Amino acid sequence: MWKQRVPLMMAMSLIGLFTSIAYADEDEKQNLGPVAKLMPTAKVTLQQGLTAAEQKGKPISGKFEVDEGHFQLSVYTSQGGKYAENLVDYNTGVVTKSEAITGGDDLKEAKEQSEAMGKAKKSLKAAVDEAERQNAGYRAVSVEAELKNGHGVAVVTLLKGAQSKTASESLE
């Protein structure tokens, strides 16, 4: 009887895992709708936000987002083994708030992003510049450092109106 239940339980677990991944991807895409509507109001580029956040540490990711109904530019930084989320005013390019990342999924993601940036030979800003150059008419709305096959890459999300695409740029 157990021989029949174990494969069934494994199959159900895998279905649950893939469903949650699919919903997470779908949530990310759905979140781009409000961002796409508000991007024309942003006077600052993602690259300018990354540069502004450098005063708080090395940028490891950044994104325009709508969080609890508020449009914002958030940049994660790493400095001395500590991580922070920095909010950059999307009109002036000034860091308005910096908050330590101390736990949960945010800390896990920050550590992974920092590890990827540890292998980087170029900045996230340079990767975003390259992604925009290769995708004329698109504007970068997010970038995240990731490890792929042991190599640092920047995953850049770009928008052109309501159209979105993702580009991967080597950080090495």
N, C-alpha and C positions, 0 to 999 in steps of 0.2 A: 504494500500500500504506500509506503514512504517513497518507493522508487517512482511512483506515479506523481506524488505530490511535489517532490523536489523540482523536477523539470517545469511543472506548472507554476510553482511559486517563482522560479527564476524567470520564466517567460513574463509573468505578471509584473515583476520588478523591472524588467527591461522596458516593457511597455510604458510603465509609469515614468521611468527615467527619460525616455525619448519624448514622451508627451510633455513633460515639464521643460525639457530643452526647447521643444518646438514652441511652447507658450512663451518662454523667455525671449526667444528670437522675435516672436510676433509682438510681444509687449514693446521691445526695442523699436520695431518698425512703427508701431502705433504711436509711440512717443515722438516720432519725427514729424507727425502732422502738426501738432502745436508749435514745434520748433520752426518748421518751415514757414508757418504763418507769421511768426514773430522775428525771424532772421532779418527781414528788411529794416527793422528798427535798430538793429545792432550797428553801431558806428565803429566798433572794434572787431578786428579779425581774431580768429582762434590763435594765429601766430603771435599777435600783439598780447593776447592774454597769457600765452606761455612765457613770453619775454617778461611781462610784468611780474609773474609769479616766481621768476628766478631769484628775486630778492629773499624769498622764503625757503629756497632749496632747489634741487634739480627737478624740473617737471618730468613726471612719469606718465601722466595722462591729462586730458583736458576735454571738456565738452560744453556745448550750449545745451541747456535742458530747461524743461518746465517742471519745477519742483513745487508741489503744493500750490499750484496756480501761479507761481512766480517764475518769470523768465530770468535765467541767470547763466553766467559763464563760470564754470567750476574747473579748477586745476589742482590735481594732486601733485604734491612734491615730496621729495625724500631728502633728508639731511641728517647725517650722523646716526643712521639707523632708526630715525623717527620719521613719521609721516604726517602730512597735514593736507586738509582740503582748504583751498584758498578761493574765495569768491572775488572775481574781478568785475568791476563795473563795466558793462558792455557799451556804455556811452563814453567813458573817460579813459578806460584802460588802467585804472588804479585798483590795487587790491584793497577791498573794503572789509574783509573778514578772513581770518585764518583760524582754523580749528584743528586741534590734534586729532588724528585718527588712532584710536586706541583699542578697537575691538571689532568683532563681527566680520561680515563679508567684506566690508570696506577695507579693513586691515589686511585680510587675506589677499584681496585684489592688489592693494598697494605693495605688498611684499613681492607678489609675482611680477608686477610692473617694474619695480625697482630692480629685481633680478635681471629682467630683460634689458633694462637700461645699463646695467653693469657691464654688459657685453657690447654696448653701443659705441660706435666711433663717431656718430653724428647725432645731432639733437633732434628732438621731436619736431621742432620748428622747421628744420631743414627737410625732414621727411614730409611734412604737411606742404611746404612750398613745392616740393617735387610732385606730390600727388595732384595738387592744383594745376601745375604746369602741364601735366600729362592728361588732364581732364578739363579742357578749356570750357569756361562758362559755369563750372561748378565751384561751390564755395565749401571749404571744410567746416564741419560742425562738430566733429569729435576726432580724437586720436588717442590710441592706447598702445603702450609698449607691451609686446608679448614675446614669449619664446616659442619658436617653431623649429622643430628638429635641432634644438640647441643653439639657434641663431636668433638674435634680437631683430624684431620687425616692428614697424609701426602700422597699426591697422587704422586707416583713416576713413571716416564716413563723410561723404560729400553730398551736397544738395544743389539742385538747379531747379528752382521753383519748388514743386512738390516731388520731383523725381530725385531718388537717392541711389547711390552706388557706394561700394566699398573698394578701397584700394589698399594693397599691402606694399610697404616700402621697406627695404632693408635698412637697418640702422648700423650695419657694419661697413 
